[in-house]
Structures are given as C-alpha cells and as structure tokens.
Amino acid sequence: MSILVLGGAGYVGSHAVYQLIDQGFPVVVIDNLQTGHLGAVHPEARFYQGDIRSREFMRSVFEKEKIEAILHFAANSLVGESMVEPLKYFDNNVYGTQIVLEMMKDFSVKHIVFSSTAAVYGEPKEVPITEEAQTMPTNTYGETKLAMEKMISWCEQAFGIKYVSLRYFNVAGSREDGQIGEDHNPETHLIPVVLEAALGKRPAVTIFGDDYETEDGTCVRDYIHVEDLIAAHILALKLLQQGGESSIFNLGSSQGFSVKEIVGTAKAVTGIDIPVKMGERRSGDPSTLIASSEKARQVLGWNPTRTAIHQIISDAWNWHKQNPNGYQR
Ligand code: UDP
C-alpha cells in the first residue's frame, strides 16, 4: 500500500515526499508539472505526470497502484493571481478536489491530509489565531481552500472519508541537505524575493507598505520551516491511520516577524547589503497574522524545532545560493 502525494513536484509537496521516503513509506506522486518541477520529484517515488481534473488519468493511476491514503498539495496558490483569474482557482482547486474525492469514494480510500491555508480566516479579529476563529476569506485563493475543506468534510458524512486539514501560515526554508527547495515562477513570496535580491536576480526588494499599525509599520507574519510543516503532515497521517477523528489544525511557529525584520535577518545571514525600496501597500494584505498552534502540539504531539527565523532563512539561502536558477540547473 502506498501514500499518494498530489502535487508532489511542488515546493511543499516535494518536501513531503522526501520525508515520507525517509520514514520508509512507499510513495506515488501525481503532478501536472504546471508549477512543479521534475527535478523536485524524489527518484524513489513512482511518478505519474497528469492532471487531477482528468477522471480517466486519475482512474488509471488508482487502478495500477494500491493507495492507502492521500496527501493533497495540488493547487494554485497565488493570492494576487487568484483575484484576477478566480475561475482558474475554482477549476483547478475546487473541481480538482471533487475528482480526488470521487476516486477516494470509488476506490475506498478513507484517509486524506489536506493542505489548507491561514487565508481561510481573512482579516483576523484576534491574534494569535485559533482554529475556532471565524473563516471569512478576503481573496479567491482562501475561498477555494475553504470550499475544498468543506467538500471534504461533507464526504466524511456521506462516505466515511476521514481528513485532517492543515491551515498553513507563511511557509519558508528548505531541506537542510539542499537537495530540494523553493522555485516559483514568478516568485512573489517575501523570503525568496529577498534572497533573489541578494543574488542580484532582481534590483531590490520592495516593501509593501510601512504605515501598518505594527511596531515598525510593516506587516507581521508567522514563518514556519517547511520541514516542521511536513513533520505535522506525517503526524496527521499517522493519527488517521490509528483511527483518529477528522480535524483541523493551524500550523505556524506562533511568533511574528515584520517585513523589515525579515530583510534585516536576511542581510545578516547572507552578509549582503540587500537593496530595499519602499512601495505601496499590496491589496488584501492583513497587517498581522500569527498562529496559535497549541492544538497541533496537544493533539498531534507536534514539536516544531526549526522555528528560529535565522535558521529558516539560512536553509532557504543555502538552496538559493547553490541553485540560483532553481531547477533549471
Ligand atoms: N512582501 C513585501 N514585499 C514583497 C513580497 C512580500 O513587502 O516583495 C510582504 C507582504 O506584503 C506580506 C509579507 O511580505 O506582508 C509576506 O508576504 P508573502 O507574499 O510572502 O506571504 P503572504 O503573507 O501574502 O501569504
């Protein structure tokens, strides 16, 4: 029996595949390589290139492989793009998940660990954010992830599918051995953008607004190391395998860093005086997002160990420095 990783050639999905294989799980990967990279697929995973929206393709994989559980990372995930191309997000994310659930029903697969996001909460009323906070997305991306969560939970009632939805805060860093890392095109996330500026791949980092109600005026986010994040997925998988109930967990480091603090730490890590310029606020950006991850610690026994921002940025830097062109080596 294998674990099926949907989106296993992407940034977060590839880190999941590596950790699963480290722990001895047989892994099957599906990815359409729209944003993923062939070079990110673990050589020991059985890889099928195709789209989760294709019933025929999905059926052919489920017929060939004995799938025990699914880790679902296959989605479009850019907030800005989701606002100008909302239907692309509903199609790939929501409809894609419908086909995944159809396959689970038809092939009696009962367990799914789902990659969700803090964007389901929208502008928080209270910080830190617990799983009980109201869900009110302020962008299409968050709306589609919430719809996917709900679709999965209705399938629990109807077909007995058990799920764990993991709501990520700001994921960063990369595997310490530098084998895989983050490579988006275009890159929009703060830490890789700052490191690209350090490498001279872009002229400067633009700080999106310094008039927020935070200590230094720039937005505060909760950065979580991708390896800690994936450790929680494997604990969630084991919980389901042991007969645990369906559940939702926030995943963050429960500490906030401002954009200016990230740039300052990146300067210290790289030893490079990264050029910075001030820009306008980016629409839809809440000022402060910090997770309460108490529930994951209590229920999953999750114990993130790479929470120091210096380590998160230095692992990311290790990858960027060695792979300045990402997977196009
Ligand atoms: N940000 C920035 N300049 C950039 C990219 C991001 O100032 O080039 C800020 C952004 O406004 C947000 C924070 O950095 O406050 C984190 O943004 P990112 O896109 O990495 O993640 P998000 O919090 O939007 O999921």
Residues whose N, C-alpha, C, O or C-beta is under 5 A from the ligand:
A	BS01	UDP	T188 H189 L190 I191 V193 T206 I207 F208 C219 R221 V259 R282 D285
